[in-house]
Each structure stands twice: as structure tokens, then as C-alpha cells.
Amino acid sequence: MRFTFLPLLAVAFYGVTFVAEKVLLRGRKLKTGANWDKGSLALFDISGVLSVPAGIILGFTDIGRMRAGAGLVAAVGVLLLVAGTAVRWAAIFTLKDFFTVNVTILEGQRIVRHGVYRFIRHPSYTGLLLRYLGFGLSFANWLSAALIFLPLFFAVLYRIRVEETALRENFGEEYLSYSQATKRLIPGIY
């Protein structure tokens, strides 16, 4: 087994920010009259609970280890991890009390078009995906990166579909107009 500085730094950063986000979002799972979530939170949680620890363990083995450019890949991974966390937290702080961990529409909620929401509709998911892609790459291990990123990627795609249905049904033309003016995850692309 080979331990290097960048994967250990990534695990430490991920661990601290994971706990900090859990504390920050404590109590943000709200129940409203309609069940908009459709199991998307459970799917996301199960994906992360199963894949992330396995990816971390695999990341510290030689199984799937990158040989050429491993240091550069790990460095890019750490940068994506930090950038993704920053984007996600910017989205959370922009929505303030309207950011919930389950898909719900709160009384008084409006479509937000400022901050990171000027550029994309789901910046918290963009940040989350960058975070996990970076975390996986920080091990310079293809199998670890795939194991950490792909299950969460598919869970996020499902969750976006669920969330957009709730937003369309609740905000109608206002959300359709916003959807036409912005992309889902990547400005100008998707």
C-alpha cells in the first residue's frame, strides 16, 4: 500500500467539510403537504454510504492506480474537491432558509435568479458533482474515482428530474422561463 500526501489531504478536507455541511443542514429535512422527494434523498444517501467508503479504501490500494501523471491527476482532484465544495456552499448560502435536503416547496419560496443561480439552475448539484469527482480523482485511481463519482452522478440526475417536476408544478411559467434562460449543471452546455 502506498500513501501519499494529496489523498490524505483530500480525505481530511472531505471529512471536515462533510461534517460541517451535516451540521449546517441539520434540521433542513422538512415535511410539507406534498411528497415531492420521490425517494431521491434515500437514493442519494444509499449511493454515498455504499460507494464513498469503498472508493476511499480502494483509493489507498494499487488496484486501479494510475501510473502516468498520477500526481497531476491527484492535484487536479484536490482542486476540484475544494472548488466543488465552494460552489455547493455558495448555492446553499444563496438560498438560505429555502435550501432543504429533501425536495420540498416552502411557503413564500420564489425562484432565485441571483448569485450562482444566475448561471445554472442546480449549482448545489454542480458543486456536489465537482466535489465527488475531485475526491475520486485525488486518489489517482480510476476505479476509486468511478466508484465514488458514478453512483452519486446517477442519483443526482434522478434527483434533478424530481426537483424540476416539483418546481414546474409549483411555479409554472416562472420556472419555465428560468429554465429557458439557464442550463441545469454546466453554464452554456447542460
Residue pairs with C-beta under 8 A, 6 or more apart in sequence:
1 60
1 61
1 62
2 60
2 62
2 65
3 60
4 74
6 71
6 74
6 75
6 77
6 78
6 138
6 140
7 59
7 60
7 74
7 138
7 139
7 140
9 78
9 138
10 74
10 77
10 78
10 81
10 134
10 135
10 138
10 139
11 56
13 78
13 81
13 82
13 85
14 81
14 131
14 135
17 85
21 88
21 89
21 92
24 92
25 92
25 99
25 101
28 99
28 100
28 101
29 41
29 100
29 101
29 102
30 100
30 102
30 104
30 106
31 104
32 104
32 105
32 106
34 104
34 105
34 166
36 102
36 103
36 104
36 105
36 162
36 163
36 165
36 166
37 102
37 103
37 104
37 162
38 103
38 162
40 102
40 103
40 155
40 158
40 159
40 162
40 163
41 101
41 102
41 103
41 159
43 155
43 158
43 159
44 152
44 155
44 156
44 159
47 151
47 152
47 154
47 155
48 151
48 152
48 155
50 151
51 147
51 148
51 150
51 151
51 152
52 132
52 135
52 148
52 152
54 147
55 135
55 136
55 139
55 143
55 144
55 145
55 147
55 148
56 139
56 144
56 148
58 64
58 139
58 141
58 143
58 144
58 147
59 136
59 138
59 139
59 141
59 144
59 148
60 139
61 141
63 141
63 143
64 141
64 142
64 143
64 144
65 140
65 141
66 73
66 140
66 141
66 142
70 140
71 140
73 137
73 140
74 137
74 138
74 139
74 140
76 134
76 137
77 133
77 134
77 135
77 136
77 137
77 138
77 139
77 140
77 145
78 134
78 138
79 134
80 130
80 131
80 133
80 134
80 137
81 130
81 131
81 134
81 135
81 138
82 134
83 130
83 134
84 126
84 127
84 128
84 129
84 130
84 131
84 132
84 133
84 134
85 127
85 131
86 127
87 116
87 123
87 124
87 126
87 127
87 130
88 123
88 124
88 126
88 127
88 128
88 131
89 127
90 115
90 116
90 123
90 127
91 99
91 115
91 116
91 117
91 123
91 124
91 126
91 127
92 99
92 124
94 112
94 114
94 115
94 116
94 117
94 123
95 112
95 124
97 106
98 106
98 109
98 112
99 124
100 106
103 159
103 162
103 163
103 166
104 166
105 166
105 167
105 170
109 170
111 167
111 171
111 174
111 175
111 178
113 178
116 123
117 123
117 182
118 182
119 182
119 187
120 126
120 182
120 183
120 184
120 185
120 186
120 187
121 164
121 178
121 179
121 182
121 183
121 184
122 160
122 163
122 184
122 185
125 156
125 159
125 160
125 185
126 185
126 186
128 152
128 156
129 149
129 152
129 153
129 156
129 185
132 148
132 149
132 152
132 153
133 145
133 149
135 148
136 144
136 145
136 146
136 147
136 148
136 149
137 145
139 145
160 184
160 185
164 175
164 179
167 175
168 175
168 176
168 179
183 189
183 190
184 190
